[in-house]
Amino acid sequence: MQVCRIDGNVVSTHCHQSLKGWRILICQPLDENGADNGAPILAVDRQGAGFGDRVIMTTDGATTRALVGDEHSPVRNMVVGIVDG
């Protein structure tokens, strides 16, 4: 699990079939002090996170692929929660 900040979303005219209908967000990993920690990561979202929200993201590819319903999907990361306050 990783705490991230949402820095935007991805818009694409073409994508893998398993990603159609899913929101894909740009997630900036954060360290324990809230500072940027590494390169941004793309993740699917069904929680409704918005720009600037802090979220909890999982990198469990098997669970994420099960969620999108395709074991051959290229997706690996998923937003699993939005951090309050």
Residue frames relative to the residue before (quaternion, step in Angstrom):
aa qw qx qy qz dx dy dz
M 1.0000 0.0000 0.0000 0.0000 0.00 0.00 0.00
Q 0.0866 -0.7895 0.6075 -0.0124 3.52 -1.10 0.82
V 0.3091 -0.7062 0.5986 0.2178 3.59 -1.02 0.77
C 0.0072 -0.8069 0.5877 -0.0587 3.55 -0.87 1.06
R 0.3313 -0.6798 0.6075 0.2431 3.53 -1.37 0.25
I 0.3945 -0.7054 0.5330 0.2502 3.58 -0.95 0.83
D 0.1326 -0.8179 0.5593 0.0266 3.56 -0.65 1.19
G 0.7993 -0.1681 0.1053 0.5672 3.61 1.21 -0.03
N 0.3586 -0.7001 0.5590 0.2623 3.52 -1.31 -0.23
V 0.4437 -0.6833 0.5223 0.2520 3.54 -1.30 0.40
V 0.0940 -0.7586 0.6431 0.0465 3.55 -1.01 0.89
S 0.0591 0.8096 -0.5770 0.0898 3.55 -0.78 1.04
T 0.3858 -0.7107 0.5337 0.2474 3.57 -1.05 0.72
H 0.7631 0.1964 -0.1255 0.6028 3.57 1.24 -0.41
C 0.1402 0.7803 -0.6016 0.0974 3.57 -0.95 0.84
H 0.6722 -0.4539 0.3835 0.4418 3.54 -1.32 0.20
Q 0.6188 -0.5887 0.3775 0.3578 3.59 -0.97 0.86
S 0.6673 0.5302 -0.3036 0.4259 3.60 0.97 -0.82
L 0.6964 0.4792 -0.2718 0.4599 3.60 1.20 -0.41
K 0.4417 0.6923 -0.4645 0.3316 3.59 1.24 -0.03
G 0.8037 0.2497 -0.2177 0.4944 3.53 -0.83 1.05
W 0.6268 0.5203 -0.3368 0.4723 3.60 1.26 -0.09
R 0.4017 -0.6576 0.5768 0.2709 3.55 -1.17 0.66
I 0.1147 -0.7690 0.6259 0.0611 3.56 -0.95 0.88
L 0.1398 -0.8240 0.5489 0.0157 3.54 -0.66 1.20
I 0.3927 -0.6578 0.5866 0.2626 3.52 -1.28 0.51
C 0.0823 -0.8204 0.5652 -0.0260 3.56 -0.49 1.28
Q 0.2011 -0.7725 0.5946 0.0962 3.57 -0.74 1.11
P 0.3586 -0.7367 0.5263 0.2273 3.63 -0.50 1.14
L 0.1894 -0.7814 0.5898 0.0758 3.56 -1.10 0.82
D 0.4132 -0.6758 0.5419 0.2810 3.56 -1.19 0.55
E 0.7517 -0.4114 0.2717 0.4381 3.59 -1.30 -0.03
N 0.6841 0.4540 -0.2776 0.4989 3.60 1.27 -0.33
G 0.5697 -0.6198 0.3665 0.3962 3.58 1.29 0.01
A 0.5116 0.6320 -0.4246 0.3983 3.59 1.27 0.20
D 0.6306 -0.5273 0.4051 0.4002 3.57 -1.20 0.55
N 0.0526 -0.8020 0.5943 -0.0282 3.55 -0.99 0.92
G 0.8320 -0.0090 -0.0379 0.5535 3.58 0.16 1.27
A 0.7010 -0.4686 0.3574 0.4015 3.51 -1.41 -0.09
P 0.5907 -0.5688 0.4301 0.3775 3.60 -1.16 0.53
I 0.2228 -0.7591 0.6055 0.0864 3.54 -1.23 0.68
L 0.3530 -0.7074 0.5662 0.2335 3.58 -1.11 0.68
A 0.0324 0.7977 -0.6002 0.0491 3.57 -1.03 0.82
V 0.4362 -0.6503 0.5429 0.3034 3.57 -1.14 0.62
D 0.1436 -0.8019 0.5786 0.0387 3.55 -1.16 0.68
R 0.0077 0.7721 -0.6351 -0.0204 3.55 -0.99 0.84
Q 0.5081 0.6575 -0.4023 0.3843 3.57 1.32 0.22
G 0.4547 -0.6995 0.4429 0.3284 3.59 1.19 -0.43
A 0.2408 0.7900 -0.5263 0.2021 3.59 1.11 0.63
G 0.2141 -0.7901 0.5656 0.0997 3.55 -1.12 0.72
F 0.7429 -0.3973 0.2975 0.4492 3.53 -1.35 0.16
G 0.8197 0.2338 -0.1968 0.4845 3.57 -0.88 1.00
D 0.5094 0.6418 -0.4325 0.3762 3.62 1.21 -0.24
R 0.3229 -0.6750 0.6197 0.2369 3.52 -1.25 0.54
V 0.0593 -0.8180 0.5714 -0.0313 3.53 -0.83 1.06
I 0.3620 -0.6535 0.6023 0.2812 3.51 -1.37 0.18
M 0.0951 -0.8072 0.5826 -0.0047 3.53 -0.76 1.13
T 0.2174 -0.7522 0.6048 0.1452 3.55 -1.08 0.74
T 0.2763 -0.7449 0.5838 0.1671 3.54 -1.18 0.63
D 0.3648 0.7287 -0.4892 0.3109 3.57 1.23 0.49
G 0.2754 -0.8208 0.4818 0.1354 3.55 -0.01 1.31
A 0.6348 0.5421 -0.3443 0.4296 3.61 0.95 -0.78
T 0.6680 0.4852 -0.2977 0.4793 3.59 0.93 -0.86
T 0.6579 0.5098 -0.3095 0.4599 3.58 0.94 -0.86
R 0.6608 0.4917 -0.3108 0.4744 3.60 0.94 -0.83
A 0.6145 0.5258 -0.3464 0.4752 3.61 1.07 -0.66
L 0.6366 0.5395 -0.3248 0.4453 3.59 1.01 -0.81
V 0.7263 0.4024 -0.2477 0.4993 3.61 0.91 -0.84
G 0.4823 -0.7283 0.3890 0.2928 3.57 1.29 -0.06
D 0.6939 0.4004 -0.2795 0.5291 3.60 1.13 0.56
E 0.3043 -0.7915 0.5021 0.1695 3.58 -0.35 1.21
H 0.6844 0.4484 -0.2856 0.4990 3.60 1.26 -0.18
S 0.3722 0.7410 -0.4773 0.2907 3.58 1.28 0.22
P 0.4683 -0.6826 0.4808 0.2890 3.61 -1.07 0.66
V 0.5092 0.6747 -0.4105 0.3422 3.60 1.26 -0.20
R 0.0987 -0.8057 0.5831 0.0341 3.56 -1.09 0.77
N 0.7764 0.3546 -0.1606 0.4956 3.60 0.99 -0.83
M 0.0182 -0.7980 0.6017 -0.0293 3.55 -1.10 0.79
V 0.4151 -0.6545 0.5724 0.2675 3.54 -1.12 0.78
V 0.1250 -0.8217 0.5540 0.0465 3.59 -0.74 1.05
G 0.8178 -0.0098 0.0011 0.5754 3.59 1.23 -0.18
I 0.3315 -0.7027 0.5930 0.2115 3.52 -1.31 0.47
V 0.3960 -0.7350 0.5074 0.2133 3.57 -0.82 1.06
D 0.3063 -0.7399 0.5727 0.1752 3.60 -0.87 0.99
G 0.8912 0.0234 0.0059 0.4530 3.50 -1.36 0.55
